[in-house]
């Protein structure tokens, strides 16, 4: 969820290690992303009895909204490449009482399902991490039945997401990490809305629509913001763990300074955020 991503570690292993933090923050993730999830599910025009696939489900919240709409008789397949993340989704389904759901370990660019076997495909904030987004969308198109719908969300440009860029910027400016590779898979890899629309069309989808969805990321204090960032970004947490107390204090002060435009007089923070949401038909 953060811009800072280690290029040395296997990305899948990074998500495996990060799942515990996502589990702890599942409620706040659900609240933060609800406007995007609602937009995506509304685009699918779901009907009872249909079969829905969620890819890179994470905590599974978007798919759980869809699961409710395909009852009775319909099924959600909640999937993730990281087994530990799949466990987070399973636990959330149990806690929320979602019954009509199956859990599968599936990859974005190789979906182990039969051709034309689902009515809708969802992926919120997963596609930009694919090594080959074009192949991932082609796979989504393959498993969709004719006339089926796809809805995806990725992050808008860095300038519209200071909640994500500020922690990385602080670490870079203090010399603790290298600047992220803009050409590598990562949070902002699909921030160009024109490119996202073309990728959908190239994969065989029609009538693609791409829209920004505005969000907000609140935090009670800078310290609370950094604690949540550490839970949701394993690379950020890894840097924090290797720094001395003095070095970390300098990071906190730097981030507080960069976050000042988004900080109220009482110390609370409210960052703007923007996601791109896209939908199309098979």
C-alpha positions as CSV (number, residue, x, y, z in Angstrom):
1,X,0.0,0.0,0.0
2,X,3.0,2.3,0.3
3,X,5.2,3.6,-2.5
4,X,8.4,2.3,-0.9
5,X,9.0,-1.2,-2.3
6,X,12.1,-3.4,-1.9
7,X,13.3,-4.7,-5.2
8,X,15.5,-7.3,-3.6
9,X,12.8,-9.3,-2.0
10,X,10.3,-11.6,-3.8
11,X,7.1,-9.5,-4.0
12,X,5.0,-12.5,-3.0
13,X,7.1,-13.1,0.1
14,X,6.7,-9.4,1.0
15,X,2.9,-9.8,0.9
16,X,3.1,-13.0,2.9
17,X,5.1,-11.2,5.6
18,X,2.8,-8.2,5.5
19,X,-0.5,-10.0,6.0
20,X,-0.5,-9.8,9.8
21,X,-0.4,-6.0,9.6
22,X,-3.2,-6.0,7.1
23,X,-5.3,-8.2,9.4
24,X,-4.8,-5.7,12.3
25,X,-5.8,-2.8,10.1
26,X,-8.7,-4.5,8.2
27,X,-11.4,-2.3,9.6
28,X,-9.6,0.9,8.7
29,X,-8.8,-0.4,5.2
30,X,-12.4,-1.2,4.7
31,X,-13.5,2.3,5.7
32,X,-10.7,3.9,3.7
33,X,-11.6,2.1,0.5
34,X,-15.3,1.8,0.7
35,X,-16.1,4.5,-1.9
36,X,-13.9,2.7,-4.4
37,X,-15.4,-0.7,-3.6
38,X,-18.9,0.6,-4.0
39,X,-18.0,2.2,-7.3
40,X,-16.6,-1.1,-8.6
41,X,-19.4,-3.3,-7.5
42,X,-22.0,-0.9,-8.9
43,X,-20.3,-1.2,-12.3
44,X,-20.9,-5.0,-12.4
45,X,-24.7,-5.0,-12.5
46,X,-24.7,-8.2,-10.5
47,X,-27.7,-10.6,-10.4
48,X,-28.6,-13.5,-8.1
49,X,-27.0,-16.8,-9.0
50,X,-23.9,-15.3,-10.7
51,X,-20.3,-16.3,-10.0
52,X,-17.8,-13.5,-9.1
53,X,-14.0,-13.6,-8.9
54,X,-12.0,-11.2,-6.8
55,X,-8.3,-11.2,-7.6
56,X,-5.6,-9.9,-5.1
57,X,-8.4,-9.7,-2.6
58,X,-6.4,-8.8,0.4
59,X,-8.9,-8.5,3.3
60,X,-11.7,-9.3,0.7
61,X,-14.0,-6.3,1.4
62,X,-14.9,-5.5,-2.2
63,X,-15.7,-9.1,-3.0
64,X,-17.9,-9.4,0.1
65,X,-20.1,-6.5,-1.1
66,X,-20.5,-8.5,-4.4
67,X,-21.2,-11.7,-2.6
68,X,-24.3,-10.2,-1.0
69,X,-25.7,-9.1,-4.4
70,X,-25.4,-12.5,-6.0
71,X,-27.5,-14.3,-3.4
72,X,-29.4,-16.5,-3.5
73,X,-27.5,-19.1,-5.5
74,X,-24.4,-17.0,-6.4
75,X,-20.8,-17.5,-5.3
76,X,-17.8,-15.3,-4.7
77,X,-14.3,-16.7,-5.3
78,X,-12.0,-14.7,-3.0
79,X,-8.4,-15.2,-4.2
80,X,-4.9,-13.9,-3.6
81,X,-1.5,-15.1,-4.6
82,X,-0.2,-14.8,-1.0
83,X,-1.5,-17.6,1.2
84,X,-1.3,-15.5,4.3
85,X,-3.4,-12.8,2.7
86,X,-6.0,-15.4,1.8
87,X,-6.1,-16.3,5.5
88,X,-7.0,-12.7,6.2
89,X,-9.9,-12.8,3.8
90,X,-11.1,-16.1,5.2
91,X,-11.1,-14.7,8.7
92,X,-12.9,-11.6,7.6
93,X,-15.6,-13.6,5.9
94,X,-16.1,-15.7,9.0
95,X,-16.3,-12.5,11.2
96,X,-18.7,-10.8,8.8
97,X,-20.9,-13.9,8.3
98,X,-20.3,-14.2,4.5
99,X,-21.2,-17.7,3.6
100,X,-21.4,-17.9,-0.2
101,X,-17.6,-17.6,-0.7
102,X,-14.8,-20.0,-1.9
103,X,-11.1,-19.3,-1.3
104,X,-8.4,-20.0,-3.9
105,X,-4.8,-19.1,-4.2
106,X,-4.7,-17.6,-7.7
107,X,-2.2,-15.4,-9.5
108,X,-3.1,-12.2,-11.5
109,X,-1.3,-13.3,-14.7
110,X,-2.2,-17.0,-14.5
111,X,-5.7,-17.6,-13.3
112,X,-6.2,-21.3,-12.7
113,X,-9.9,-21.4,-13.6
114,X,-11.7,-22.6,-16.8
115,X,-12.3,-20.2,-19.7
116,X,-15.6,-18.4,-19.5
117,X,-16.4,-19.7,-16.0
118,X,-17.3,-16.4,-14.1
119,X,-19.7,-13.6,-14.6
120,X,-17.6,-10.8,-13.1
121,X,-14.0,-10.0,-12.1
122,X,-12.9,-7.6,-9.4
123,X,-9.4,-6.4,-8.4
124,X,-9.0,-3.4,-6.0
125,X,-5.5,-2.1,-5.8
126,X,-3.8,-5.2,-7.1
127,X,-3.3,-4.9,-10.8
128,X,-0.5,-2.3,-10.5
129,X,1.7,-4.9,-8.7
130,X,1.4,-7.4,-11.6
131,X,4.7,-8.1,-13.4
132,X,2.7,-8.0,-16.6
133,X,-0.6,-6.0,-16.3
134,X,-1.5,-6.7,-19.9
135,X,-1.3,-10.5,-19.3
136,X,-3.3,-10.1,-16.1
137,X,-6.1,-8.4,-17.9
138,X,-6.0,-10.9,-20.7
139,X,-6.4,-13.7,-18.2
140,X,-9.3,-11.8,-16.6
141,X,-10.9,-11.5,-20.0
142,X,-10.4,-15.3,-20.6
143,X,-12.2,-16.4,-17.5
144,X,-15.1,-14.1,-18.1
145,X,-18.3,-15.3,-19.8
146,X,-19.3,-13.3,-22.9
147,X,-20.9,-10.1,-21.7
148,X,-19.3,-10.4,-18.3
149,X,-17.9,-7.3,-16.5
150,X,-14.6,-6.4,-15.0
151,X,-13.9,-3.7,-12.5
152,X,-10.4,-2.7,-11.3
153,X,-8.9,0.0,-9.2
154,X,-5.4,1.3,-9.2
155,X,-3.8,4.4,-7.6
156,X,-3.9,7.8,-9.2
157,X,-0.7,9.9,-9.7
158,X,1.7,10.4,-6.7
159,X,0.8,14.1,-6.5
160,X,-2.7,13.2,-5.5
161,X,-1.7,10.7,-2.9
162,X,0.6,12.4,-0.4
163,X,-0.3,9.9,2.3
164,X,1.7,7.4,0.3
165,X,4.5,9.5,-1.0
166,X,5.5,11.4,2.2
167,X,6.9,8.4,4.1
168,X,9.0,7.3,1.2
169,X,10.2,10.8,0.5
170,X,11.4,11.2,4.1
171,X,13.3,7.9,3.9
172,X,14.9,8.9,0.6
173,X,15.8,12.4,1.7
174,X,17.4,11.1,4.9
175,X,19.4,8.5,2.9
176,X,17.8,5.4,4.2
177,X,16.4,4.0,0.9
178,X,16.9,4.5,-2.8
179,X,14.2,6.3,-4.8
180,X,11.6,3.9,-6.1
181,X,12.0,2.7,-9.7
182,X,9.2,4.4,-11.7
183,X,9.3,1.6,-14.3
184,X,8.9,-1.3,-11.9
185,X,5.6,-2.8,-10.7
186,X,4.4,-0.8,-7.8
187,X,1.8,1.5,-6.4
188,X,1.8,4.1,-9.2
189,X,2.7,1.8,-12.1
190,X,-0.8,2.3,-13.7
191,X,-1.5,5.9,-12.6
192,X,-1.8,7.0,-16.3
193,X,-5.6,6.7,-16.9
194,X,-5.2,6.7,-20.7
195,X,-2.8,3.8,-20.5
196,X,-5.2,1.9,-18.2
197,X,-8.0,2.3,-20.6
198,X,-5.8,1.1,-23.5
199,X,-4.7,-2.0,-21.5
200,X,-8.4,-2.9,-21.0
201,X,-9.1,-2.5,-24.7
202,X,-6.0,-4.4,-25.8
203,X,-7.1,-7.3,-23.6
204,X,-10.4,-7.5,-25.5
205,X,-12.7,-5.5,-23.3
206,X,-15.1,-3.0,-24.7
207,X,-16.8,0.2,-23.5
208,X,-14.1,0.9,-20.9
209,X,-14.6,3.7,-18.5
210,X,-11.9,5.1,-16.2
211,X,-12.8,7.6,-13.4
212,X,-11.0,9.1,-10.4
213,X,-12.5,8.3,-7.0
214,X,-11.6,10.8,-4.3
215,X,-10.8,9.5,-0.8
216,X,-9.3,10.7,2.5
217,X,-6.8,9.2,4.8
218,X,-7.2,10.5,8.4
219,X,-4.9,9.8,11.4
220,X,-5.2,10.9,15.0
221,X,-1.5,11.9,15.2
222,X,1.7,11.6,13.2
223,X,2.7,8.7,15.4
224,X,-0.5,6.9,14.7
225,X,0.0,7.5,10.9
226,X,3.4,6.0,11.1
227,X,2.2,3.0,13.1
228,X,-0.5,2.3,10.5
229,X,2.0,2.8,7.6
230,X,4.3,0.2,9.2
231,X,1.5,-2.3,9.4
232,X,0.5,-1.8,5.8
233,X,3.9,-1.5,4.2
234,X,6.4,-4.3,5.1
235,X,9.3,-2.4,3.4
236,X,8.6,0.7,5.5
237,X,8.5,-1.5,8.7
238,X,11.8,-3.2,7.7
239,X,13.5,0.2,7.5
240,X,12.1,1.2,10.8
241,X,13.4,-1.9,12.5
242,X,17.0,-1.4,11.3
243,X,17.2,2.3,12.3
244,X,18.6,3.5,15.6
245,X,16.3,5.4,18.0
246,X,18.0,8.6,17.0
247,X,17.7,7.9,13.2
248,X,14.0,7.0,13.6
249,X,13.3,10.2,15.6
250,X,14.8,12.2,12.6
251,X,12.4,10.2,10.3
252,X,9.4,11.1,12.5
253,X,10.4,14.8,12.5
254,X,10.9,14.8,8.8
255,X,7.5,13.2,8.1
256,X,5.8,15.6,10.5
257,X,7.3,18.5,8.6
258,X,6.2,17.1,5.2
259,X,2.7,16.4,6.6
260,X,2.3,19.9,8.0
261,X,0.0,21.0,5.2
262,X,-2.4,18.2,6.1
263,X,-2.2,18.7,9.9
264,X,-4.9,20.5,11.9
265,X,-4.3,22.7,14.9
266,X,-5.2,19.8,17.2
267,X,-2.5,17.5,15.7
268,X,-4.9,15.4,13.7
269,X,-4.0,14.6,10.0
270,X,-6.2,14.3,7.0
271,X,-4.5,13.4,3.7
272,X,-6.2,13.6,0.3
273,X,-6.2,10.4,-1.7
274,X,-7.2,9.5,-5.2
275,X,-7.8,6.2,-6.9
276,X,-8.5,5.4,-10.5
277,X,-11.4,3.0,-10.9
278,X,-12.1,1.3,-14.3
279,X,-14.8,-1.0,-15.6
280,X,-15.5,-2.7,-19.0
281,X,-17.4,-5.5,-20.6
282,X,-16.1,-8.8,-22.1
